[in-house]
């Protein structure tokens, strides 16, 4: 290797070293440490003790709430990801047109993204209030008795999913809007010359060419849905009997690690979630070859 080439590589490594060092310290090492903790018994401030795979055995054989949390998380992801992605795409297509007050509508849809999650959850908790919430009040005006949205095991997960979908539309809309604006206008001009309708342009041009952006949205939204925590924590009281019907895997991790001071069991929950995310991501990366069209 020539001296000039070695000098260039040295400077390149020096520039990327701070980023690599921070990634190792803040991302890679915590993952390794969590995996190590999952094979140990760590309760409170007591010294850690190696217990093999007992934490995983406890999760899969002796913890019914872990199976319930897995089911809740799966239902949440299966419902919110397709509905949220579809609504985001519809909103992006609508706001990509030449309409009046387009910038105003974009800001309105994006406000939930820049709002504090705690504030958003508290507002929705007030809206869902069974006694003086505006949702039940609106239902009473048409003769319908509204349910106890947060306190009922039947409706609590639905309530959380509505908030989750409402929160994700604005962020995904911006990403999809960028993908729509990246589609060359000549495709639409050529289609209209050939007599294609607006619906034909959407199904034959817009949907295929925005599929890479849609895939990114689906991938990131799925990972985010599997990590749902803040809305559950802020909206459902820990003493509520409906909590078991809403708690997710990440909420269970918080409960074991911080509320019960059982870091070993909490780490096992985190590792299981990591494996699930990796498997689903690998499946999505494999499946995208069949429906994603790159220009």
N, C-alpha and C positions, 0 to 999 in steps of 0.2 A: 504494500500500500504506500502510495506517495505521501510525502510529508504534508503537503497541502490538504490532501484528503483526510489524513489523521487529525489535523488541526480542526477541520470543519466538523468532523464527527465528535471531537472532544467538546467543542462549543455547543453542538446540538444536545449532547448528553447533559451538559451543565445547565442548559435552559430547561430541559424537561425534568431535571432532578427534583426541584421543589414540588411539582405536581405529583410525580410518582411517589415521593416521600409522604406527602399528605394523604394520598390514596391508600398507601400501605398502612399508615397509622390510623386513619379514620374509617376505612372501609374493610380492608383485607384482614387486618389483625383482629378487629372485633368479631368478624365471622369465625375466624379460627378459635378465638377465645370462647365464643358461644358454643361451638361444637365441643370443646373440651369441658365446659361447664355442664353440658347435657349428660355427661357420663359421671358426674360427681353429685354428691349430696351436700348441698350448700344451704343451710337454713340460718337466717339471721346473720349474726356476727361470729358464728361458730366456724372452726376450721373446716376446710373442704375435705371430704372423704370420697375416695373413688368407690363407686358402686356399680360399675359396669353399665349394663343396659336396663337397670331397674326403673329409671325414670320413663323410658319408652314403654316398658311393660305396664307400668302404672297408668300411663295415658291410654293405651289401647285395650287394656283388660279391666282396669278398675276405676275408670273415670267416664261415667256416662255423659257428663257435661262437655267433655272433649269431643265426643261423637256429635253431640247436639251443636256445639260451636262449629264443627266442620260442616254440618248440614246447613246451618244458618249462613255461613260464609258462601257455600256453594250456591244456595238459593239467591242470595244477594247478588253474586257475580253473574249468574245466569240471567237474571231479570234486568239488572241495571246496565250491563254492558251493551247488549243489543238495542235496548230501548234508548239509552243515552246516546249511542252512536248514531242511530237513525234520526233522532230529534236534532242532533248536532249537524248532521248532513243536510237535513231539510232547512234548518235555520241558515246554514252557510250558503246554500243555493239561493235562498230568498234574499239574503243580504248581499249577494254578489250581483244582483240585478241593479239597474238604474232606477232607484226609487227615491222618493223624497224622505228626508230625515234619516238617511241610511247610516250616517255616523252616529246619530243619537241612538238608534236601535242597537248598533254594535256595542256602544258603551253600556246600555241597559243590560244586555245579555252577559257582558263581561264583569259586571259589578260583583256577582257572587264569588268570582275568582279572587278578587283583591280584598274581599271582606274577610275579617278575622273568623276562623272556623268557630271559635267559642261564641262570638256574637251571632253568627248565623244559626247555630244550634239553639241558642237561648230564644231567638225570635221565633223559630219554628216550634219550640217547646211551648211558647205562649200561644201560638196559633192553634196548636193541637190540644190546648187545655180543654178538658171536658166540661168545665163550669162556665168560663167566660171567654173561651177561645173564639176567634172570629169564624173558624171553619164550621164549628157546631152551631154557631149563631146563624150563619148563612143557611145551613141545612134546616134549622128550625123555621125559617121564613117560608119554606116550601113544604112544611109539615113532616120533616124527617128528623127523628131523634138521633143525633150524632153519637157515635160510640166513644168510649174512653180510649183514645188513640194510643197513648203512651202506656197507660196502666193495664191494658188488655193484652193478654198473650196472643190473641187472635189477630190483632191489628198492629202490634208494635213493630214487627219487622217490615210490614208494608209502609208504615210511617217513615221508618228509617230509609227505605229504598226511594221513596218520593223525594226526600231531601237530597239523597245522593245523586239522583238523576238531575234534579234542579241545579245542583252545584257543578256538575261536570259539563253541562251543555255549553256554557260560555267559553271555557278553555278549549274544548274540542272544536267548537265552532271556529275559533281563530285559526287553529291549525288547518282545518279543512278548507277554510276560506283562502289561506295561502296556497293550498294545493289546487283549488279551483282557478285562482288567478294565474297559475303557472301553465294552464292549458292554452295552447296557441289559439287565437281567435279564428285563424284561417280554417280550422277544422269545421267550426260552426258555419262559416260563410260558405264553404263548399257543400255542406250538408243542406243548407237552405236553398242553394241553387238547384240541387237535385230534388228539391221538393220535400225534404224531411220536416216533420212537425217538431214542436217543442218537446213533446214526449219522446219522440225518436232520438232527438239530440241528447236528451238526458240519459236514456238507456244505452245508446250506442256510442256516445262520445264521453259525456261527463262521468258517468259511473265507472267505465273501464279505466279512464285516464286518471281519475282521482283515487283509484284503488290502492296505490302505494301509500298515500297519505292516510287512507282509511285503515289500512293494515297497521300503520304506526299508532293510530288512535285506538284501535281495538287492543293492540298489544299493551300499551301503557295503561289503558283504562282497566283491563283485566287485572294487571298487577296492582293497580290502585284499589280496585274493588276487593281483592283478597286481603288488603291491609286496612280495611275499614275499622276505625276505632273512635275518632273524635266525636262523631255524631252520637254514637251509642253512649259514650262516657258522659257527654254533656246533656243529653236529652232524657236518658233513662236513669232514675235514681238507683243507687246500689241496693237499696232496701226494697225495691219494687219486685213483686212476684213475677212480673213479665220479663225481667232481665234475662232469664234463662232462654227465653224464646227469641232474644235479640243479640246476645253476646256472640262476638266473632272470635276467630282464632287469636287475633292480636289483643282483643280485650281479655281473653283468657291468659295470654302471656303477661299482660299487666297485672291481672289478678293474682297469679301465682308468684310472680317475681316481686312485686312491690307491696301488694296488700297482704299476702300470706308469707312474704319473705322466704320463699322457696325458689332460689335462683336456679337450682339444678333442674327442677321440673319446668320452670318457665323457659329455660334455655332449650329443653327438649321440644317444647311447643314451637319455639322459633325455628329450630332446625327442620321440623316437619313442614312448617310453612315454606321454608327455603326450598326444600325438595319439591313441594307441590308447584311453586312458582317456576322452578327450573324445568320440570316436566311439561307444564303447560306452555311455557315459552318455546321449548324445543318442538312441541307438537305444532304450535302456530307457525314457527319458522319453516317447518316442513310442509304444512298445508298451504302456506301462502304462494308456493310455486304453482298451484293449480288455479288460483283466482286473481292474483295480483298481476297487472299488466304494466310493465315499465316502458316508457317511451324510448 
